[in-house]
């Protein structure tokens, strides 16, 4: 992990609060993500999805494109498997991108455009490759091998 990324993660860490920081407001965060969704749909020219049922996690939600082979949008049933998504941590205005396509693949340019929209809103992008490191923050890890991914972007 690059030192500057480690510093960002350390500064977002909060003692004894695993799911969200003391001042976190889910309602405000989900409202902002809904605004991103509206903006992103203009970029992608397709309907995107927000998972509003994330629980027991260190992240708020995923905003992205669900695989319609596994999920029926009309009935709201099926597996939540994203073709790509922007995942928003509950901590430090951090976000990452899951299933980032290669440069010449579908949605690549649109994802970069939307990443810039998020960053322009004072969020900090953390590449997935930076999060595989063992967690060494302010809390005592609750399991061996705990990573920064779990700390800020996973179910707990």
N, C-alpha and C positions, 0 to 999 in steps of 0.2 A: 504494500500500500504506500502510495506517495505521502510524504509527511504533511503536505498541505491538506490532503483529504482526511488524514488521521486527525489533524487539528480541528477540522470542521465537525467531524463525528464526535470528538471529545467535547467540543463546545455545545453540541446539541444534547449530550447525555445529561440525565438528571437522576440524582440519588433516590433510590427506593421506588421510583415510578417506572414500571416496566411497560405498561400499555400506552400511557399518554402522560405528558407533563401536567403539572398542577393547573396551569392556566389554559390548557387546551380546551377549545370549544368546538365540539363535533359539528354542531349546527352551522357555525360560521364557515368551517372548512368545507363541509359538503355543499354549502351554497356556492362557494367559490369554485369548487370542482364542477358544479352544474354549469356555471358561467363558462368555464373552460370547455365543457362538452358542447355548448352552443357554438362557441368560436371554432372548435375543432371540426364540427360537422360541416361548417362552411368551407373549411380547408379540404377535408376528405371527400365531401359530397356524398356521404353515406351516414346512416344512423349509427351512433356509438352507444356503448353501454357503461353504466356505473353500477357497481355492486354496493348496495346500501345495507347489506346484512353482514358486514365484516364484524366479528366479535372475537374477543380474547386474542387481540393482535396488537402489534406495535405500529401498524399502518392503518390509514383511514379507509382507503379503497383503491380499486383499480378503475381506470377510465380507459376504455379501449374497444376493440372489436371482438365480440364473442364468435366462436366458431359455430355457424348456423347448422352444421351437421350434428352437433351435440346439444345445442340449446335452441329451444323454440321461444322466440321473443313474444309471440302472441299469447301463449299460455304461461310464460315465465317459468318453464320447467326444463330440466335437463342439466347437463354438466356445464359448469362455468369454466370453459377453456378458452382463453384469449388467444387470438391470432397474434395480437400485440396489445400491450397496455402501458399506460403511464401509472406507476404505483406511487402513492403519496404517503409518506411517513407521517406519524402523529407528532414527530419531533423535528424541530429546527427548520421547518419549511423545506425538508429534503424530499427529493423524488428520484425515481429511477425509471428505466424503460425495460420492460420484459419482452422477449422475443423480437429484438431489433432485427429487421431484415438487412440483408446485404445491400450494398450501394445500388445495384441495378435491379433490385427486386421491387415488387409492388409495395407501395406505401412509404418507402424510404424517405423520399423528399418531403412528403406531408408530415411525417413524424419529426423530421428536423425542424420544419416550420413551427409545429406545435411545441416542440421543446423550447424554442426561442420565446414563444408566447409565455410559457410557464416561467422561464428564467427572467423575462422582463417584468414579471409579477413578484419578484424577490424570492423565488424558490431557487434552491441549489441542486443541480444535477449531480448525482453520484453514480458512476458507472458500476454495473454489477460486478465487474472484475475486481473492484476495490473492496468489496464487501465480504469476500471469502476469508478474510483474515480473522484470527481468533480475537474475540472481544477482550479488550483490556481497559475498559472504561471505569467509571466511578462506582459501579455496583459489583458485588460478589456474584460471579456467574452462577446460575441456578442449575447448570448441567455442564458436564465436561464437553469441550469442543464447541461451546457457544461462539457464534461468529457475529460480526457486525451486521450481516444480513438479517439474522434473527432479531438482533437488538432493535433494529429500526424498520424492517420491511417484511416481517413474517408473522405467522400465527405463533402464539406463545403456549 
